[in-house]
Amino acid sequence: MFMKNIYRFTACALALTAALSCSKLNETPVFEDGKSFVGFAQTSYTVNEDADSLVIPVTVASLDPVKVTVAYSVADSTAKKGTNYTLADEAAVLVYDGETRTQNIVLNIVNIATTAEKSGYTGDLLFTVTLESAGDLDLGYNKTCTVKIVDLDHPLAAILGDYKVSAQFYTGSPAEWTLSFTNDPDDVTVVWIDKPVYLTSLASTWGGWAVYGNVSEDLKTITIPCGQTCGVNSEEPAWHDDLSDTFSFGTWVDLGGGYLDLVDSGVVTFTMGADGVWRTEDAPAVWTPSGSYLAAQGVMTKGTMTLTKQ
C-alpha cells in the first residue's frame, strides 16, 4: 500500500512538472521595443534602364510606430551616380513621423539611349544602397541592397527572349517546347540557348542543356559549335558549366533496330527567315528513350527545327 502511494505521488509530481514546463514553453512570444530595427524588404532590385524611377521600401519593425530618422548612402559599382542614376532626395534621409512604418527611397534612372550617332550600349550596371544609421534603432540584417539597371541597348536585344520550338522526334512525331536566348555577360557576339534539346526522360528536371552560339553581324545566323562543354542545370546562369556534358548531334540510320551516328565536331546553324522565324536543317529532332546513355548526352537527330519568338 505504501509503495502504491509513493507511485501515485511521483506520478502526480511528474504530471505537475510537465504541465508547468508546457505552460512555460507555450508562452506567447513578446516583441519588445528594445528589439526594434529598420531594414530593406529585399536585398536586390532589378530595373530596366528606360524606367523613370525605382522605389525601394524601408520598413521599421517595431511593436508600435516610432519617430526616427534613417540615413542611407549609395555606392557606385559599374553604375555611376549622376550618369546612370540619381537620388530623388539628395539629403539621403527617411523621416518616420510615428504614424507609419514604411518610407521609400526613390532613385531616378537615367536612360542612355542609342542614337544615330552613338550606341547607348553599356551592359547591365550595378550599384548598392546601404542604410547607415537609424537613431536608437538597430539596423536589420537586410541593411544593404544591390540594384541592377538592365541595359536594353544590347546589340543582340532584337533576338533575345523566349521562343516556341517546333521539331520532331526521330520517329517523325512532333515535339514542342520553349527555350530562351540570353546574352553573354562578357561577349556581345554570343547568345546562350538554354534548352536546345528536349529530353522527355529529363524534362521534369532539366529539360535540356545550355549551349552558346556565335551570332553574325546582321543578326541573321547563329552558329552553334558541337562538342562544346555545356551546363546541364537550366536553373543556373547559362554561362556556368560546372555541371557539364558534351553537346552532340547525329543522324538516325534505320538498319532494323536503327542507331545514331554521333557527331561531336562541326556546327549547327540557325538562319532567320524573312518571316522572323529561326530554322535549321542540321540537328533539330529529339532522342528520347528513358535511361538511354544517348538521352543523357543530349543528342539531336537530323531534321527541321523552327524557333518562333513569343
N, C-alpha and C positions, 0 to 999 in steps of 0.2 A: 504494500500500500504506500509505504514511504517512497519507494522508487517511482511509483506511478505519479505521485505528486511532484517529485523532482522533474520528471519528464514534462509534466504539464507546465510547470513554472518556466522551465527552459524554453519550451515551445512558444509560450506567450511572450517571453522576453525577446526571443528572436523575431517574432512577428512584429512586436512593437518597434524594434530597431529597424527592421526592413521598412516599415511604414514611414518612420521618421526619415530614413535615408531617401526613400522615393519622394517624399514631400520636399526634401532639400534639393534633389536633382531636378524636380519638375517645376521649380520656381520660375516664374516668367522673367526673362532677362530684362534688365533695366538699362536703357540708354541714358548715360549721364552726360550733362552739358560739357563736362570737362573733357569728354572724348570727341567733341565736335571737330570736324575737319572740313576742308574745301578741296575739290578736285575736279578734273575733267570727266565727263561721262564716258568718253572713249579715248584711246591713246593714238589714234591715227585717223586722218581725214583725207579724202581724195576729191579734187575739184577740177573740172575742165578749165582750160585757160580762157575760154570765152564766157565763163560765168562772171557776173559783175562783182560778186562778193561771196564770202564764206562766213557762216555764222557758227561759232563754237561755244556751246553752253558750258558754264562753270557753275557748279552747284555746291552750296553749303549744306553739309549733312549735320543736322542738329535736332534736338528734341523740339525746340521752338525756333522760329526765325530770329536771327541775331543781326545786330548792326555791326558791320565790319567793312573795311576797305581792303581789297585784294589787288596786289600789284603783280604784273606779269611782264615778260620780255620775249623778244623774238631773236632767233639766231639763224643767220644765213648758212646754207649749205650750197647746193647748186643753184637754188633760187636766191635772188638778191633783193633786199628791201629797197624800194624806190624804183626798181627796174621791173621786177616781176610781181611785186605785191606791196601794199602799203597798209598802215594801220588806220582804221576809221577814227580812232581816238589816240592821238599821239601821246597823251598822258599815260596810257597803258595802265589804267586802273579800273577796277569794277567797284561800285559802291552799292552795298546792300543796306536797305533802309529799315530792316526789321520786319518787313511785310512780305518779302518774297525770298525764296531760297536760291533762285537761279538768275544769273545775269549772263549776257553774251559778249564774247569777244568778236568783233566784226573786222574782217580783213577784206580789203579791196584787191581784187585780182586784176593784174594788168595783162592784157592780151597783146602779144607781139605777133601781129598777123602777117601773113605772106602778102607781098605786094608785087607788082610787075617789075619793080626794080630790085627787090631783095626778098630772099626766103625768110620766113619767120620761124623756121625750124630751130628749136633749141634743145629738144629732147625733154623728157619729163624732169621736173625740177622739184627739189626738196628744201624745206626749212622746218624749224621747230619752234613751238610756243611753250614757254615754261612759266609756271606760277612761282613767284619769287617770295611773297610774304602774304600773310593773312591775319595781321594783328595778333591777338592772343590764340587764334585757332591754329591747329596743326595743318600742314599741307598733306593731303592724302597720298596714297601710293601712286595714283594717276595724276601726278603734278606736271608731267611733260607730255606733249602730243606732237606727232610728226604730220606735216601737211605735204601732200604731193600734188603739184599742179601738172595735169596731163596735157601734153602738147598735141594739138590737133593738126599741126602742120607737118607731120611726119611725111617724108617722101613716099611712103607706101600706104598712106592713110586711105587712099581710094580702094585698096584691095583688102585692108584689114577687116576683121569681123567674123561673123558666123556664116556658115554655108550649109545648105542642104545637099547631101551627096546622093547620087543615084549611080549604082553599079550593078554587078551581077555576081552570084556565086559561081564556082567552077562548074556547077551543074546547069547554069544558064538561068536559074531563078533569080528574081530581082532582089536587091538589097538597098536599104536606105538608112542613113544616119546623119548626124550633124558633126561637123568639125569646125575648128576656128583657125584663122590666120592671125598670128600675133607678131609684133615687131621684135627684133633682137635688140637688147639694151646697148650693144656696142657697134653693130654694123647695120647701117641704113639700107643695105642692099640685100639683106637676108630676111626671110619670113619663116616663122615656125608654124608647123602644121601639127595640131595636137592629136588627131585621130585619122591618119591616112589609111588605116586598115580597120575594118570592122570584124572583130573576132567574136562570134556568138558564144564561144565557150568561156570568154573572159569579159564579155560586155558589161556584166553587172559590177565588175571590179575595176577594170581599166578601160575597156572599150577601144584600145588602140595605143599607138606609140606617138611620141613627139619627134618629128624629124625636121630638118631645115632644108630650105630651098633657096637657090640664088635667083633673084628677080632681075629681069632685063630692064634696061634704062627706060624703055617705053611702057613698062608695066604690063606687057602682053604675054610674057613667057616666064614660067617658073621651072627651074631645073633642079631636081632632087637627086643628089648622088646616092647610089646604092652602096651598101657595105659600111655606111656611117654608123657610129655609135649613137644610140638614141635612148631617151628616157622612157620607161615603161609605166611610170606613175603619172597619169594625166592631172593629178591634183597638184603636182609640183610645177614650178615655173618651167616653161618649155625648154630653157637652155640648161636645166640641171640634167646631168647624165650619169649620176652616181649609181642609179639603178639602170643597167644598160643591157642591150642586146643588139643584134645586127638587123638593119632594115634591108630586106632582100625582095626580089620579085622573081617570078618564074613563069613557065609555060606549061599548061596542062596537056599532057600527051595521053591519048586513050589507047592503051595497049592491054585490053582486057580489064585488069584492075585499074590501070592508069597510074601515073606518077607525076611528080612535079620536078622539072628541071630548074634547079635553083640558080639564080644569078646574083652574086654579091658584088659585082662591078657594073660599070656603066651608069646610066642615068634614067630617071623617069621624068618626062617633060610634059608639063601642063601648058596649054595655049588658050588664051582668051579669045573667043569669037566676037563677031560684031554684035551679037545679042547679049554680051556681057557674061556669058557662061564659060567657065573653065572646062576644058576637055583634055583627056589623054587617051591614047590607044595603047599605051605601054604596059601598065600594070594596075588595073583598077579593080578587078574582081576579088573574091574573098575565099580564103581557105578556112573551113570551119570545124572539122571533126574534133569533138571534145577529147582532151587528153593527148592529142597528137603532138609530137615533137615539133612538127611543122607549124601547127597552130601557135605554139609558144614562140616561134621565130618570126611571127608577123609576116607571113608570106602572102603576096598578092599575085593573082594569076592574070594572064593576058586577056584583055577585053576592052570595053569602053567605060570610062567613068566621067561623069559631069558634076560640076560644083556650081550651085546657083546661090547667089548672095541672098541672105534673109533680111 
